Amino acid sequence: MFFSTVATVLAAVAPVVLACDNCYGPRDDAVHVRNVRRMQPGALNATTGPRAPLEWGQLNIIHTTDTHGWLEGHIKEQNYGADWGDFSSFVTHMQHMAGNLAVDLLVIDTGDLHDGNGDSDAEYPDGSLSNPIFENVAYDVLTIGNHELYLASVAELTFTQFSQHYGAKYLTSNVQILNNATGQFQYIGQQSRYFTTAHGLRIMAFGILYDFTGNTNVTKVIKAKALVQEAWFLSAIAPTAQPVDLFLVLGHNPARPTASGSTFATIFNAIRAKNPSTPIQFFGGHSHIRDFAVLDEGATSLESGRYCETLGWFSMSGINSSTYTGVANPRGVPNPTQPAIKVSGTTASAGVPSPTGAFSKLVYSRRYIDWNRLSFAYHAVGSQSSTFDLHSGLRVSSDITTLRTQLNLTALYGCAPQSYCQTCAPFGSAANIFPLIETALGLTVVNASRATVPRLIIVNTGGIRFDLIEGPFTYDDSFIVSPFTDGFQYIPNVPYSQASQVLAALNGNGGADKKRRRELQTRDFGFAALSGQDCIDDVYGAVGGAPSLARRAAPLTRGKHRRQTTALTPGYTTSDDFGTTGDDTIHSAIPYFPQPDYIQANASFPPSGVLPAAVDLVFLDFFASDVVPILNGLGASYTLADVTYYLDPALFTTQTYLPLYAQQAWQANVPNCPVGNGFSTR
């Protein structure tokens, strides 16, 4: 019955927030459209370029991971303004260069194509329109991410279309799906791939997801410890099976084997036990950081960030192969020189014994390239701005623009008056995003039939995936900042003395919400607390744990670019097992401040300042099972039967309140939103 009250709350904005044409976003008649220009319209290019040319070796690999739908690039951020068409052109140039140098080049991806951007999330199912654009890049090997497995519709799309497009190149060594046609579980992709490169390197490849448990029940994830005991896997790694010059392990898995949640140590130990003198190369993802780890003298592991902010580059020489016909150290370009030995002063890695002798000739390099046209054109040797673009890349860029128009992603809700960041400012400060979230929740999460009843509204901060940048707040931004669609549940008339203690209990509850949480928290990876001088990725901020991952992958810069090249711009500052030379563009670090796991908004409290005797306690549906026992531990006697939806989840979710707030509070300067300086100039 109370669901009917939602219509009253949303009546003024329903054409914008809820109504859709074929479910492809808000209607044109109720929103403002802001037209701007290419890379994608309105995108900014970088003004600070790479520090040096890339090292080219016997084997070279371009690595993407955790793209999460960011095919248009970061339109409001100068460091990451290239789109997927620019990347497509870059790959083609680099493939031509590899041919000219007579070396091998592979292009690989380690999963998570959805949940984070309107390009992939404003359609049903997620990725149905964006995946075909992604597929314009000729990947050699790919693997699956956990975000391909939350929803049955997305998993089925991955199985029937994406996997079919890449065929033998799409590896899901431990992920299966229920085939509706046969009624049996089968692998979404291939279990492994044995192939020979253009110049004769013989490679055995696997694609391995971490031990994920939040998948839809039409899929199965085989745990790593079980996988390495399976007959097919043991056969694939047996030295007598076929000649292997290199084992290539792709994984949606933290690259560092000692990181909490990573299963790479299990895979490494299994392969190394049977192949003591064969190089093993890992490529990871999932934890959204830049990192490079040394496992032993013949094994390393690379992770290449997130969200089309980072393009990973890896090269190695010294692979012992009787069939290799290419050049070991190509002329006219730098070559890798670093053996797989941790640089003094960096953190320890897997802690396993290092074989000696067999790997004495192996040398490596890695680079984390900022995702912008300036970097891409610089490394595509011979390409200047006027010649970098290829017809194929321009077509991809045009397809992205067309998709964004079709989905109405530039539809304008309001003008954000300033930039708000997740971790670059102290919690509760003016530049921090979470006070804004609390304000927006208090104003918009209202059941009209209970509007006068005081309420506490609790949400998890992990649902906020990105900073909110000053300027136009669009339909696309609603996915970028808050992509998930969690519903608001409540228990009515909870004594305030009990309800007021729930927030602190949740924040001190060491992982009670892990069962169904879609957004990882710091504790999942054991990051250490950092000072203001040290930075890591801004989604996986440090709030405690082992110090082994401190000072890894500083957070990115936000906002409008500066028209100068002499000063460092804020951005990633990475320290890994090879030291601090990995970042392709040198940046200044951005401050990092820890944030709580949960926040709370208050609404409809008495204006007198007197605390109410009872409140409606509102929270997100996916952690209701944590709230009830906390209340009972405070003296209540509730069950999940006492929990109902505060607002109809078909009409109002965590993806609704920010657009609704923008339409109410951010109408100044619409439709000509001024774009501010963001955090990169502060």
C-alpha positions in Angstrom: 0.0 0.0 0.0 2.8 2.4 0.9 4.3 1.9 -2.6 1.7 4.2 -4.0 3.3 7.1 -2.1 6.5 6.8 -4.1 4.6 8.2 -7.1 4.0 11.3 -5.2 7.6 11.7 -4.2 8.8 11.2 -7.7 6.0 12.9 -9.7 8.1 16.0 -10.5 11.0 14.0 -11.9 9.5 10.8 -13.1 9.9 11.7 -16.8 13.6 12.1 -16.1 14.6 9.6 -13.5 12.2 6.7 -14.3 10.5 6.9 -17.7 12.4 5.6 -20.6 12.3 4.9 -24.3 12.9 1.2 -24.7 14.6 1.4 -21.2 17.4 3.4 -22.7 17.5 6.3 -20.3 15.5 9.5 -19.6 13.2 11.2 -22.2 14.5 14.2 -24.1 11.5 16.4 -23.2 12.3 16.6 -19.5 16.1 17.1 -19.6 18.7 19.5 -20.9 21.3 18.2 -23.4 24.7 19.8 -23.4 26.5 19.4 -26.7 30.3 19.3 -26.7 33.2 18.0 -28.8 35.5 14.9 -29.7 37.8 12.7 -28.6 34.4 12.0 -27.4 32.5 15.3 -27.4 33.8 17.4 -24.5 36.8 15.2 -23.7 40.1 16.8 -22.5 43.5 15.7 -23.7 46.5 15.5 -21.4 49.2 18.2 -21.4 51.9 16.1 -19.7 53.3 13.3 -21.8 55.3 10.1 -21.1 58.7 10.1 -19.5 60.4 7.8 -22.0 59.8 5.3 -24.9 58.6 1.8 -24.0 61.0 -1.1 -23.7 60.4 -3.7 -26.4 61.5 -7.3 -25.8 61.1 -10.8 -27.3 57.5 -11.0 -25.9 55.4 -7.8 -25.4 51.9 -7.6 -23.9 49.3 -4.9 -23.8 47.0 -5.4 -20.8 43.6 -4.0 -20.0 41.5 -4.8 -17.0 38.4 -3.6 -15.0 37.2 -1.3 -17.8 33.7 -1.3 -16.3 32.1 0.2 -19.4 34.3 3.3 -19.7 34.5 3.1 -23.5 34.2 6.9 -23.8 37.2 7.5 -21.6 37.0 10.1 -18.8 35.5 13.1 -20.5 36.0 15.4 -17.6 39.6 14.3 -16.7 42.6 15.2 -18.8 44.8 12.3 -17.8 42.4 9.7 -19.1 40.5 11.3 -22.0 41.1 8.7 -24.8 38.1 6.6 -25.9 38.0 3.0 -27.1 38.5 4.2 -30.7 41.8 5.8 -29.7 42.8 2.6 -28.0 41.8 0.6 -31.1 44.1 2.8 -33.2 46.9 2.5 -30.7 46.7 -1.3 -30.7 46.8 -1.4 -34.5 49.9 0.9 -34.6 51.7 -1.2 -32.0 50.9 -4.4 -33.8 52.5 -2.9 -36.9 55.5 -1.8 -34.9 55.9 -5.3 -33.5 55.9 -6.7 -37.0 58.6 -4.3 -38.1 60.7 -5.1 -35.0 60.2 -8.9 -35.6 58.9 -9.5 -32.0 55.7 -10.9 -30.6 52.9 -8.7 -29.3 49.8 -10.0 -27.4 46.8 -8.0 -26.3 45.0 -9.3 -23.3 42.1 -8.4 -20.9 41.3 -9.7 -17.4 37.6 -9.0 -17.0 34.9 -6.8 -15.5 33.3 -5.1 -18.5 30.2 -3.7 -16.7 28.9 -1.8 -13.6 30.5 1.7 -13.5 29.4 3.6 -16.6 26.3 4.4 -18.7 27.9 3.0 -21.8 27.5 -0.5 -20.4 24.9 -0.1 -17.7 22.1 2.0 -19.3 21.0 -1.0 -21.5 19.5 -4.4 -20.7 21.2 -6.6 -20.1 24.3 -4.7 -19.2 26.8 -4.9 -22.0 24.4 -5.8 -24.8 25.2 -2.6 -26.7 28.7 -1.9 -25.3 30.2 -5.4 -25.8 30.1 -5.1 -29.6 32.1 -1.9 -29.3 34.6 -3.5 -27.0 34.9 -6.4 -29.5 36.5 -4.0 -32.1 39.8 -4.7 -30.4 41.5 -7.9 -31.6 42.4 -9.4 -28.3 44.6 -12.5 -28.2 43.5 -13.8 -24.8 40.8 -12.7 -22.4 39.2 -13.9 -19.2 36.1 -13.3 -17.2 35.4 -11.0 -14.2 33.1 -11.3 -11.2 30.9 -8.5 -12.7 30.0 -10.8 -15.6 28.4 -13.2 -13.0 26.2 -11.2 -10.7 23.1 -11.3 -12.9 21.9 -14.3 -14.9 21.1 -12.1 -17.9 24.6 -10.8 -18.0 26.2 -14.2 -17.5 24.0 -15.6 -20.3 25.0 -12.7 -22.6 28.6 -13.4 -21.9 28.2 -17.1 -22.7 26.0 -16.8 -25.8 27.6 -13.7 -27.5 30.8 -12.4 -26.0 32.4 -15.8 -25.5 31.3 -16.8 -29.0 32.9 -13.7 -30.5 36.3 -14.4 -29.1 36.0 -18.2 -29.3 39.1 -20.1 -28.2 40.7 -16.9 -27.0 38.2 -16.4 -24.1 39.3 -18.5 -21.1 37.2 -19.3 -18.1 39.2 -22.1 -16.5 37.1 -22.2 -13.3 33.8 -20.7 -14.4 30.8 -22.6 -15.7 27.2 -21.7 -16.6 24.0 -23.7 -16.9 23.3 -24.3 -20.5 19.6 -23.9 -21.0 19.6 -26.0 -24.1 21.2 -29.0 -22.4 20.4 -28.5 -18.8 24.0 -29.1 -17.9 26.8 -26.9 -16.6 29.5 -26.1 -19.1 32.4 -23.7 -19.2 31.5 -20.2 -20.3 34.7 -20.0 -22.4 37.5 -22.4 -22.9 39.4 -24.1 -20.1 42.8 -23.3 -21.6 44.5 -22.3 -24.8 47.7 -23.7 -26.2 49.0 -21.6 -29.0 52.0 -20.5 -30.9 52.8 -16.8 -31.4 53.6 -15.2 -34.7 57.3 -15.8 -34.1 57.1 -19.3 -32.7 56.7 -19.0 -28.9 54.7 -21.9 -27.5 52.3 -20.7 -24.8 49.9 -22.5 -22.5 47.3 -20.0 -21.2 44.6 -20.1 -18.4 41.9 -17.7 -17.3 41.2 -17.9 -13.6 38.7 -16.0 -11.4 39.4 -15.6 -7.7 37.2 -17.7 -5.4 34.1 -15.6 -5.9 31.0 -16.6 -4.1 28.5 -13.8 -5.0 27.6 -15.2 -8.5 24.2 -16.0 -9.8 23.1 -19.6 -9.2 23.1 -20.4 -12.9 26.9 -20.2 -12.7 29.6 -22.0 -10.8 33.0 -20.8 -9.7 35.5 -23.7 -9.0 37.8 -22.8 -6.2 41.5 -22.6 -7.0 42.5 -25.4 -4.7 40.0 -27.7 -6.4 41.0 -26.5 -9.9 44.6 -27.5 -9.5 43.6 -31.0 -8.7 41.4 -31.5 -11.7 42.6 -34.0 -14.3 42.4 -31.6 -17.2 44.5 -29.0 -15.4 47.1 -31.5 -14.3 47.3 -32.7 -17.9 47.7 -29.2 -19.2 50.6 -28.4 -17.0 52.4 -31.8 -17.2 55.9 -31.4 -18.7 55.2 -34.3 -21.0 52.0 -32.9 -22.5 53.4 -30.6 -25.1 56.4 -28.3 -25.3 55.7 -25.0 -23.5 58.0 -22.0 -23.6 55.8 -19.9 -21.3 52.8 -20.4 -19.0 50.5 -17.4 -19.3 47.9 -17.0 -16.5 45.2 -14.4 -16.8 43.1 -13.8 -13.8 40.5 -11.5 -12.4 42.5 -11.8 -9.3 44.7 -9.5 -7.3 48.1 -9.7 -9.0 50.1 -9.9 -5.8 49.8 -13.5 -4.5 50.1 -12.4 -0.9 47.1 -10.1 -1.3 44.0 -11.2 0.6 41.6 -12.8 -1.9 44.2 -13.7 -4.5 44.4 -17.3 -5.6 47.5 -16.8 -7.8 49.8 -18.4 -5.2 47.8 -21.6 -5.5 48.1 -21.6 -9.3 51.7 -20.6 -9.2 52.7 -23.4 -6.8 50.9 -26.0 -8.9 52.5 -25.0 -12.1 56.0 -24.4 -10.7 56.0 -27.8 -8.9 55.8 -29.6 -12.3 57.7 -27.0 -14.4 60.7 -25.7 -12.4 62.5 -24.2 -15.4 59.6 -22.7 -17.4 58.7 -19.0 -17.1 55.3 -18.2 -15.7 53.7 -14.8 -16.3 50.6 -13.6 -14.5 48.2 -10.8 -15.3 45.7 -9.7 -12.6 42.8 -7.4 -11.9 39.9 -6.9 -9.6 41.6 -4.8 -6.9 41.7 -1.7 -9.2 45.4 -0.9 -8.6 48.6 -0.6 -10.5 51.0 -3.3 -9.2 53.8 -5.5 -10.3 55.0 -8.5 -8.1 58.0 -10.8 -8.4 57.2 -14.4 -7.5 60.5 -16.0 -8.3 63.3 -15.5 -10.8 61.1 -16.8 -13.6 57.7 -15.5 -12.7 56.2 -12.0 -12.3 52.6 -10.6 -12.1 51.2 -7.4 -13.5 48.0 -5.5 -12.6 46.9 -2.5 -14.7 44.5 -0.4 -12.7 40.8 0.2 -13.6 38.2 2.2 -15.5 40.3 2.9 -18.6 42.7 5.0 -16.6 45.6 2.7 -17.1 46.9 0.7 -20.0 49.4 -1.9 -18.9 52.6 -2.6 -20.9 54.8 -5.7 -20.2 57.9 -6.9 -22.1 60.4 -9.7 -21.5 63.4 -11.2 -23.2 65.5 -14.3 -22.7 62.8 -16.9 -23.1 64.5 -20.2 -24.1 62.6 -21.5 -27.2 63.8 -23.8 -29.9 61.0 -22.6 -32.2 61.3 -18.8 -31.8 62.1 -17.1 -35.1 62.0 -13.4 -34.0 64.5 -11.0 -32.5 65.4 -11.3 -28.8 66.5 -7.6 -28.4 65.0 -5.5 -31.2 67.1 -2.6 -32.4 66.3 1.1 -32.4 64.2 0.8 -29.3 64.9 0.4 -25.6 65.0 -3.3 -24.4 64.0 -4.7 -21.0 67.0 -5.1 -18.6 65.6 -5.9 -15.1 65.8 -9.5 -13.9 63.0 -10.8 -11.7 64.5 -9.6 -8.5 62.7 -7.2 -6.1 64.3 -3.8 -5.9 65.7 -3.1 -2.4 63.2 -1.2 -0.3 60.0 -2.4 -1.8 57.6 -4.9 -0.3 58.0 -8.6 -0.2 56.0 -10.8 -2.5 55.1 -14.5 -2.5 57.9 -15.6 -0.3 58.6 -18.8 -2.2 62.0 -20.2 -2.9 63.6 -19.0 -6.1 64.9 -21.5 -8.6 68.4 -20.7 -9.8 70.2 -21.1 -13.2 67.3 -21.7 -15.6 66.1 -18.1 -15.6 69.5 -16.4 -15.7 68.8 -14.8 -19.1 65.2 -13.5 -18.4 64.8 -9.8 -18.2 61.6 -7.8 -17.8 60.0 -4.3 -18.0 56.6 -3.0 -17.1 54.9 0.4 -17.6 51.6 1.9 -16.5 50.4 4.2 -19.3 47.9 6.9 -18.7 44.8 6.4 -20.9 45.1 9.5 -23.1 45.8 10.3 -26.8 49.0 12.1 -25.9 50.4 9.0 -24.4 49.0 6.7 -27.1 50.4 8.8 -30.0 53.8 9.2 -28.3 54.3 5.4 -28.0 52.9 4.6 -31.5 56.2 5.7 -32.9 55.9 7.9 -36.0 52.3 8.9 -35.2 51.7 12.5 -34.7 48.3 13.9 -33.8 47.3 14.3 -37.4 48.2 10.7 -38.4 47.5 8.8 -35.2 43.8 8.2 -36.1 42.9 5.3 -38.3 39.7 4.8 -40.1 38.9 1.8 -37.9 39.5 3.8 -34.7 37.5 6.7 -35.9 34.6 4.4 -36.7 34.7 3.0 -33.2 34.7 6.5 -31.7 31.7 7.3 -33.9 29.9 4.2 -32.7 30.5 5.3 -29.1 29.1 8.7 -29.8 26.1 7.1 -31.5 25.6 4.8 -28.5 25.7 7.6 -26.0 23.2 9.5 -28.1 20.9 6.5 -28.3 21.1 6.0 -24.6 20.7 9.7 -23.9 23.7 9.6 -21.6 24.3 13.4 -21.9 20.8 14.2 -20.5 21.4 16.8 -17.9 19.9 16.7 -14.4 21.7 19.7 -13.0 25.0 21.5 -12.5 27.2 20.2 -9.7 28.5 23.3 -7.9 31.8 21.8 -7.0 33.8 18.6 -7.2 33.4 16.0 -4.5 36.0 13.2 -4.0 35.9 9.9 -2.2 39.3 9.8 -0.5 41.3 12.9 -1.4 39.7 15.0 1.5 39.0 14.1 5.1 35.7 12.5 5.9 33.1 15.1 6.6 35.0 17.9 4.9 33.6 20.2 2.2 35.4 18.5 -0.6 34.4 15.0 0.6 31.6 13.3 -1.3 29.9 11.6 1.7 28.4 14.7 3.4 26.8 15.4 0.0 25.5 11.8 -0.1 24.0 12.2 3.4 22.3 15.4 2.4 20.9 13.9 -0.8 19.6 10.9 1.1 17.9 13.0 3.7 16.1 15.1 1.1 15.0 12.4 -1.4 14.5 9.1 0.5 11.0 9.9 1.6 8.0 7.6 1.9 5.2 10.2 1.6 2.9 8.3 3.9 5.6 8.5 6.6 7.2 11.8 5.6 6.8 13.3 9.1 8.2 10.4 10.9 11.9 11.0 11.9 14.2 8.6 10.1 17.8 7.4 10.0 19.0 6.3 6.6 22.1 4.1 6.5 24.0 3.2 3.3 27.4 1.6 2.6 30.1 3.9 1.2 31.3 1.1 -1.2 28.3 1.8 -3.4 29.9 5.1 -4.4 32.2 4.1 -7.1 33.7 7.4 -8.3 34.2 11.1 -7.6 31.5 13.5 -8.6 33.1 16.2 -10.8 32.0 19.9 -10.9 29.9 20.7 -13.9 27.1 18.9 -15.7 25.6 16.0 -13.7 24.2 13.8 -16.4 22.4 10.5 -16.8 25.9 9.0 -17.4 27.2 10.4 -14.2 24.4 8.7 -12.3 26.0 5.4 -13.3 29.5 6.6 -12.8 29.0 7.7 -9.2 26.4 5.2 -8.0 25.8 2.4 -10.5 24.1 -0.2 -8.3 20.4 -0.6 -7.8 20.0 -1.5 -4.2 16.6 -1.0 -2.6 15.7 0.9 0.6 14.2 -1.3 3.4 13.2 -0.3 6.9 11.9 -1.2 10.3 9.3 1.3 11.6 9.3 2.9 15.0 12.6 1.7 16.3 13.5 3.2 19.7 16.0 6.0 18.9 18.3 4.7 21.7 18.8 1.5 19.7 18.6 2.8 16.2 21.2 5.5 16.9 23.8 2.8 17.7 23.5 0.7 14.5 25.8 2.9 12.4 28.7 2.5 14.8 28.1 -1.2 15.1 28.2 -1.7 11.3 31.4 0.3 11.0 33.0 -1.8 13.7 31.7 -5.1 12.5 34.8 -6.4 10.7 33.1 -7.6 7.5 29.5 -8.5 8.5 28.4 -7.4 5.0 30.8 -9.6 3.0 28.2 -12.1 2.1 26.5 -10.1 -0.5 28.5 -6.9 -0.9 29.2 -6.1 -4.5 31.7 -3.4 -3.9 34.9 -4.5 -2.2 36.2 -2.8 0.8 39.8 -2.2 2.0 39.8 -5.1 4.3 39.4 -7.5 1.4 42.9 -6.7 0.3 44.7 -6.0 3.6 45.9 -2.5 2.8 47.8 -0.6 5.4 46.9 2.8 6.7 48.8 5.6 5.0 49.9 9.1 5.8 48.9 12.1 3.8 52.1 11.7 1.9 51.3 8.2 0.7 48.5 7.3 -1.8 46.9 4.2 -3.1 43.9 3.6 -5.3 41.0 5.8 -4.2 38.4 3.0 -4.2 40.4 0.6 -2.2 41.5 3.0 0.5 43.6 1.9 3.5 41.9 1.5 6.8 44.0 -1.2 8.4 45.7 -4.5 7.8 49.1 -5.8 6.7 51.5 -3.1 5.5 52.5 -5.2 2.4 50.5 -3.1 0.0 51.2 0.4 1.2 52.2 3.0 -1.3 50.8 1.1 -4.2 49.0 3.0 -7.1 48.2 6.5 -5.9 44.7 7.8 -6.7 43.9 9.5 -9.9 43.4 13.2 -10.5 40.0 14.7 -11.1 38.6 17.6 -13.1 39.7 20.2 -15.7 43.3 20.2 -17.1 45.9 22.8 -16.6 47.3 24.5 -19.7 51.0 23.9 -18.8 53.5 21.1 -19.1 56.3 22.3 -16.8 54.7 21.3 -13.5 53.7 17.8 -12.4 50.0 17.1 -12.6 48.3 15.1 -9.8 47.8 11.4 -10.6 49.1 7.9 -10.0 52.4 7.5 -8.1 53.1 3.8 -8.0 55.7 1.8 -6.0 55.9 -1.9 -6.8 58.5 -4.7 -6.7 60.5 -3.0 -9.5 60.6 0.3 -7.6 59.0 3.6 -8.6 59.7 3.7 -12.4 56.5 2.1 -13.6 54.3 5.1 -14.1 54.7 6.2 -17.7 53.8 9.8 -16.9 55.3 11.3 -13.8 52.7 12.8 -11.4 52.5 14.5 -8.1 50.7 12.4 -5.4 47.2 13.1 -4.2 46.4 13.1 -0.5 44.5 10.0 0.8 42.2 9.9 3.8 40.4 6.8 5.1 36.6 6.7 5.0 34.0 4.7 7.0 32.3 1.7 5.5 28.9 3.1 6.3 27.3 6.6 6.6 24.0 7.8 7.9 21.5 10.6 7.1 19.0 12.1 9.5 15.7 13.5 8.3 12.4 14.9 9.7 13.9 15.3 13.1 12.1 17.8 15.4 13.2 21.4 14.6 13.5 22.0 18.3 16.5 19.8 18.4 15.0 17.4 20.9 15.8 13.8 19.9 12.8 11.7 18.9 11.7 8.8 21.0 11.5 6.5 17.9 12.5 6.6 14.3 12.1 4.7 11.0 15.4 2.9 10.6 16.1 2.8 6.8 18.9 0.8 5.2 19.8 -1.0 2.0 18.3 -4.4 1.3 21.5 -6.3 0.9 22.7 -5.7 4.5 19.3 -6.1 6.2 20.5 -9.4 7.7 23.3 -7.5 9.4 21.1 -4.8 10.9 18.6 -7.1 12.6 21.1 -9.0 14.8 22.7 -5.7 15.7 19.4 -4.3 16.9 18.7 -7.5 18.8 22.1 -7.2 20.5 21.0 -3.8 21.7 17.9 -5.2 23.4 15.4 -5.4 20.6 13.6 -8.6 19.4 13.2 -8.2 15.6 13.3 -10.8 12.8 13.7 -10.3 9.1 9.9 -10.6 8.9 9.8 -7.1 10.5 11.8 -5.7 7.5 9.8 -4.3 4.6 10.6 -1.9 1.7 10.5 1.7 2.6 10.2 2.6 -1.1 9.2 0.5 -4.0 12.5 -1.0 -5.4 11.0 -1.0 -8.9 10.8 2.8 -8.7 13.4 4.0 -6.3 17.0 2.6 -5.7 20.5 3.8 -4.9 20.7 4.9 -8.5 17.7 7.2 -8.1 18.5 9.6 -5.3 21.4 11.6 -6.8 19.5 12.5 -10.0 16.5 13.5 -8.0 18.6 15.6 -5.7 20.3 17.3 -8.6 17.0 18.2 -10.1 16.0 19.8 -6.8 19.2 21.4 -5.6 21.5 22.0 -8.7 19.4 24.0 -11.1 21.6 27.1 -11.1 23.3 27.7 -14.5 21.3 24.9 -16.3 21.8 24.2 -19.1 25.2 25.9 -19.4 27.0 24.3 -16.5 30.4 25.9 -15.7 33.1 23.3 -15.5 35.4 23.9 -12.6 39.1 23.1 -12.0 38.5 19.9 -10.1 41.1 18.5 -7.8 44.0 18.5 -10.3 44.6 22.3 -9.7 44.1 22.4 -5.9 
